[in-house]
Every structure is written in structure tokens, then in C-alpha cells.
Amino acid sequence: MIKSYNLKACFSALKEYDWFAKESDFLEVIEWHNGEGIDIHLSSTRAEQRISITWGEWEAMLALVASISGDEVLSGTSN
């Protein structure tokens, strides 16, 4: 049996965010069908990368990046 469904996805050129990005570089995020995580696809001249992570893993990654950058908004500690 074949099932068909729609997925939530966002796409952006990296040039808007990364000084070193080329015109063809992009980032795409797709939410899993079951809603438990996301697939991230980064295509740049440096590398083609894909990662699948749960929302819990995403939260952990944000917390670690916030710890490095000192960004209270990312870490959820801002008032």
C-alpha cells in the first residue's frame, strides 16, 4: 500500500546569512511525518551535509551553541 502525505519544509539561500556562501548554497529543513524531529540538508561549496535529529537533540544543540555564544535567547534563560 502506498501512503501519500504533505511535509512541512523551509528553504533558504545561505548567501543571506553566510558571507562565504555562493549563490547556489542553501539550507533546507523538513519536519518528519510523525512530528518527532527534522531533517536538515545543507548544500554548500564546502560540503553536502544531511542530518536527522529529534526535537530533543535540536534543543540540546541550541543549548550548547548558546553556551558557546553567550546568547541567552537561544538557551531559554532570557526574561
C-alpha positions in Angstrom: 0.0 0.0 0.0 1.3 3.5 -0.9 0.5 6.3 1.5 0.7 10.0 0.5 1.2 12.9 2.8 2.4 16.5 2.9 5.5 17.6 4.9 6.4 20.9 6.5 9.6 22.3 4.9 11.5 25.6 4.8 14.3 26.6 2.4 16.7 29.5 2.3 19.7 30.5 0.3 22.8 30.7 2.6 24.0 33.9 0.9 21.6 35.8 3.2 23.4 34.5 6.3 26.9 33.5 5.4 29.5 35.9 3.9 31.4 33.0 2.3 28.4 31.3 0.7 28.0 31.0 -3.0 24.8 31.8 -4.9 23.9 28.1 -5.2 24.4 27.3 -1.5 21.3 26.5 0.5 19.8 25.2 3.7 16.5 23.1 3.9 14.7 21.9 6.9 11.9 19.3 6.7 9.8 18.1 9.6 9.4 14.4 10.0 6.0 13.0 9.1 5.5 11.8 12.7 6.4 15.3 14.0 9.2 13.9 16.3 12.2 15.6 14.6 13.6 17.2 11.5 15.9 16.5 8.5 18.5 19.2 7.8 20.0 19.5 4.3 23.0 21.9 3.9 24.3 22.2 0.4 27.4 24.4 0.0 30.6 24.6 -1.9 32.4 23.3 1.2 30.3 20.1 1.6 27.0 18.4 1.1 25.6 17.5 4.6 22.5 15.9 5.9 21.5 15.3 9.5 18.3 13.8 11.0 17.7 14.8 14.6 14.8 14.6 17.1 13.4 17.8 18.7 15.2 16.8 21.9 18.5 16.6 20.1 17.7 20.0 18.5 17.1 21.5 21.9 20.4 20.1 23.2 22.3 21.6 20.2 20.7 25.0 20.8 21.7 24.9 24.4 25.3 24.1 23.5 25.5 26.8 20.9 24.0 29.3 23.3 26.6 28.3 25.9 29.4 29.0 23.4 28.0 32.2 22.1 26.6 33.5 25.4 23.2 34.1 23.7 20.5 33.9 26.5 17.7 33.8 23.9 19.0 30.5 22.5 19.4 29.0 25.9 15.9 30.0 27.1 17.2 31.9 30.1 16.2 35.4 28.9 13.5 37.3 30.8 
